[in-house]
Structure formats: structure tokens, C-alpha cells
């Protein structure tokens, strides 16, 4: 699992916000479930057991040290560097808010031209809002995935299985499938698409809607290094920045003894804020398990 987000240029963020504001009127909102890393020990296993996805690390030197992987870059019109991305065709299944945010970020960052994108959604109103992006739309998922080397799946958990069965025969078996669906795990997707399918499971948060998001993601062992880098570029196109530092370390870095932040944190702790947040996250985590399983399994909550 890896925390990923990169900073957007002001011009790109402005374009993204403008497009979202113009096209979101008819979108159907759906809640996102945010889970805590402490909720399951499986999330803390070595990177190899998670398909080679890096763990969160607090080993960086200095209070604000950042660790960025080196990757091939080119200079854009603004004089800044951005990753080189090889993406022939993108299929987006489900045209809701999160798919819109991701696609808007990709287009704003120039990761793919609009002519190479196909968005599929059965709702005509949902397809209509993509007119401002100048991308092709259709109502049949199987038509959208033909020839696509990346397939973004952004549908409701309740219809995911049917959607995957519908597109399996039409899609390239080597295509990268990126799921933003809450609940279903990688193995569940592979049970339908095939055990050798290339799957990325992501969990964006709501600030992604305005280009300020942080996305947690994990990959199957079949995902190639090229697909891994491609995923980083895609998810980073609607994010803020990448920090390989534990959140507690970041919090302590900005909390001066006797300062305003320390006073606020003390009052929050005194009034039970930690317990409220912990209970809320656990409730969201359990709901995430329910969405990914046919039967509910009550789990004992770990002590905070």
C-alpha cells in the first residue's frame, strides 16, 4: 500500500476546478469510505506480500524530508517537469464524481489527449457532462474497453461483479484495471477477470474532487513496473504531494510546545475527540468489509 499524491500547478488546478464546476450539476454523489491503516495487520505486511507496493515509512531524515522516486521526466510549457507516460487508450467505466475528478486531472496534466478517452455510463445525463471535456462516451461497457490499455472502474460496489463479467471477454488480458470501488479486494476482482489480471485497488478521498486529494493504493503481483509508474502518474494528477513520513511525525513537526496547535490538540483530546474519530473510522471500515463480502463478519475492534 502506498500513499500517493503530487502537487498540481496552479494553472492546472484552475483548469480542473473550472471543468468540475461546469459539469458536476447532474452528478450523483456517493460517500467515500476512509479506513485506518491500523484496522488490519495485513496492511502492515512487508511490501513483497502486497505485490511490491511500498509501505509508509518514517525513516526520512529531517523534520520535513520528502522521498521521491526518480523517474524519466520532460519539461512542459510552464518550465516544470512531469513524468513521461505511455498511454494508448483509456476506458472509464462509470461516469460519477470520482471518475470525473480523475479524468479531469489527467487531461489537465496532459497525461492523455481527450481523443484517446472513452467514458461508459448507462445514464445519458451522466454522459452529457463529459461534453465539456471533448471525450467520447457510450452506454456499453464492453464497447468502451476494446483496445484500452488502462481501464478505470468507478461503479457502485453492488454492480461491480456484473460489470466485470460483462467486459472480461472484450478487454485486453494485459490491460491495467484500476478500481476506485469501495470494498471489493484485488483477489475478488481477479476471481472474475482472471488470476493473472493486472489490478490496482485505490481509495481516493473527497478532496480529489478539487485536485487536493490523497490516494491510498495497492497492486496485484502481476502489475508491471511500467504500469506501476503509470498508476503513480494517474493518481498523482489529482493530488497534492507525496510524503513518506508518518502522519504523527508530520503533526509533531508543526506542534510547538505551548503554541496554538498544542492548545487545540489538548482540548480535543480532553473532550474525547480521539474516541469519536476512532469509532467513525471503525464504522467506515466495517462498512467497507460489508461492501466487499456477501456476508457480514463482525470483527473485534483493536484498542486505540
N, C-alpha and C positions, 0 to 999 in steps of 0.2 A: 504494500500500500504506500502511496506517495502523495504528500501534499503538493499541489502544483498550482501556480498562478504566476503570470508575468505582467509587468506594468504596461498599460496601454499608453500610447502617445496621446496628448490632449486632443489633437485633430481627429485621431481615430475614435476616441471616446465620444467626441461631439457628434461625429457622423453616426455612431452606433446609437446614441441616445435619441437622435433625431429620427432615425428609422424606426426604432422601437415605439416612440411616441406616436408616429404616424400610422403604425399598422397594428397596434395592440387592442384597438377598440372592441373587436369581436372575439378576442381570445377567451378561452375558458380557463380560469385559474385552478391550479391544483396544488395542494400543500406538499412541501418537500420534507422528508424525514431526515433529521440530522442525528447521527449516532456517535457515541463517545468511544474512543479507542480502548478505553478500559473495560468496555462492556463484555468483551470476549477475549480470552487469552490467545485465541487463534490469530488475532490481528497482530500479536506481538511476536510471532514466529520469525525465524531468520528469513532473509529476503528470498533465498532459493526456494523455500516452500510456498512462496506467494508468486511463483512464476517469474522470479527475478526482479520483482518490484522493490525499490529501495525503501527501507524503513525510515521513520523520522529519527533524526539524530541530534543530540545536543552537544556534540563534540567540537564544534567550531570554536576557534579562538577569538576572544574579544567580545564585548557586550552586544555588538550589532553585526557580527560576522555573518556573511552570506556564502553559501556554497552553490555555485552554478556549474553544471556540466558544460564542457566545451563542445561546440557543435559548429558545423560549417555555416557561415553567415555571409550575407551580401548587404550592400548599402542601399537603402531606399531613397526616395526623393527628398526626405527630410534629413538625410545625412545620418540616420540611425541604422543600426544593424538589426536584421531579422533573420530567422532561420530559413534555410533553403528547404522547400517542401515539394516532394514529388507526389502529386495527387491528380490522377487522370479524371476521375468522376466520383461525385459524392451523391449518395442517396440518403434522403432524410425521411424516415417513416414516422409520421405523427407530426403535425404542424403546430403544436401548442407553444406556450410561452418559452419553455426551456430550449426547445429546438430553434425557436426564433432567435433567442439570445446567442446561442452557439453559432448559428449560421451568420448572424449579423456581425459577430466578432471576426469570423473567418474572412468574410468579404471585406470588412474594414481594414484588416491586416494584410489583405492581398494574398491570402493563402491559396485561394482558388477563384477563378473567374466565375461569374454568375452563370455563364453559358454551360458550365460543367456540373451544374447542380440540378437535381430533381427532387421535389418535395411531394410526398404522397400523404393524402388525408381524405377520408370519405366525406368530410364536411366541406361543402362549397364555400361557406363563409370563412373557414379556416384557410383554405387555399387562396382565397381572394386577397388576404392581407399580404401575401408574398408578391403581389404585383409590383409593389414599390421596390422590391429587390431585383426585379427583372430576372427571376429564376423560373424554370419550367415546373409545372405542377401536374399531378394526376390523381386519380381516385383509386388506382390499383397498385398495391404494394409490390406485386410481382413485376409489374412494368418498371417501377422505379429502380429496382435493384439490379436489373440487367446491365452488365458491363461496369458496375460500380466497384471500385477497389476499396472504398470505405462506405459502410452502412451505419448511419446513426439511428438508433432505435429509441424513440421518445414517445411511447404509448402508455396507456394505463396498465398497471400490473395485471388486471383481470383479463385483458385480451392478449397479453404477450404471447402465450403459448400458441394461440390460433394464428397470430401474425407471423411468428417464426416458421410454423409449419407451412404457411401459405407461400413464403418467399424462399424456402430452402432449395427447392428444385430450380428456381430461376437465378439464384445468386452464384457468384464465383466462389468455390470452396476455399480459395485462398484469400478471400476478401476479409478485411478487418471489420468486425462488428463492435461498435461502441454503444453500450447500453447506458441510458440515464434513468432506467426504470427502477423505482424504489422497491426493494425486497428481493427479487429473484437473484440467486447467486450465479457465478460463472458456470459451475457444473450443471445447473439447471438449464442454462442456455445451450450448453454443449450436448445435453441429452437429446435435444431436438435437432440442433444444427449439425451434430456430429462431434465425436470426442476429439477430433483433430482440428476443430474450427478455431479461428483466431478471435478471441473475445476480450474486450476491455469492459470492466464494470466501473461506472463512475457515480459519484454522488456530489453534484454541484449544489451550491447553496443559493438562496434567493438574490443576493447582491450581484450574481452573474447577470441578472436582467439589465443592469446598467453598466456592465463591464467592470465591476468591482468584486467579482466572485473568487472563492477559493474552492477548488475541486479535489476531493479525495478519490483516488482511483487505484484499481488493481488489475492485473492482467493474467491471462492464462499462459501456460508454459509454451504454447505454440506461437505466441506473438513474436515476430522477428524484431531485431534491433531497429530496422528501418521503420517498422510500424510503431514501435515504442517511441521513437523520436517524433514521428508524425503525430501521435497522440498528444505528446507534450506541447507541440506547436498548436494543435487544435484547441486543447483545453486552456492553454495559456493565452489564446487570442481574446478571451473574455474575462481575464483575471487581473489581479493586482500585482502581486510579487511572490517570489518563492523564498521561503525561509526554512532552512534545515536546522531550526532551533526549536526546542520545546516551548509551548505557549507559556508555561510557568516562568521560564527563563526570560522570555520577552516581557512578561508582566513585571517581573522584578527589576528589569532594566530601566523601567520608566517610573518605578515607585520609590520616591525619595523618602527616607525616614522623616516623619513629622510633616510631610507635604500634603497637598490636597488629595492626591490619589490614595495615599495611605489612609487618610481620614475617611474617604468614601468607602474603601475596601473594609475598613474596620467596622463601620456602621452596617454595611451589607452582611458581613459575617455575623455580627451580633444579632441581627434580625432574621437569621435563618435563610439568607439568600442562597447559600450553597446547597441546602437541602431541597429548596424549591427547584433549582436548576437541575440537580441530580435526578429528582423524581420526574421532571419533564423529559429529560433525555432518555431515562429508562423507559418511560411510556412510549416514546417515539421508537426506541429500539425494539420493544416488544411488538409494536405495530408493524415494523419493518419485517420482523420474523413471520408474522401472520401473513403478510402480503406475499412472502416468498415460500410459503408452505401451505399444503392443502389442509393440514390440521394444526391447531394451536398447541404449542408446547410451553407450559408455564416454566419460566426459568427463575432460579433464585437470584435475587439482585445482590451483586457484590457490595461489600461495605465501602462507603466513601471515606 
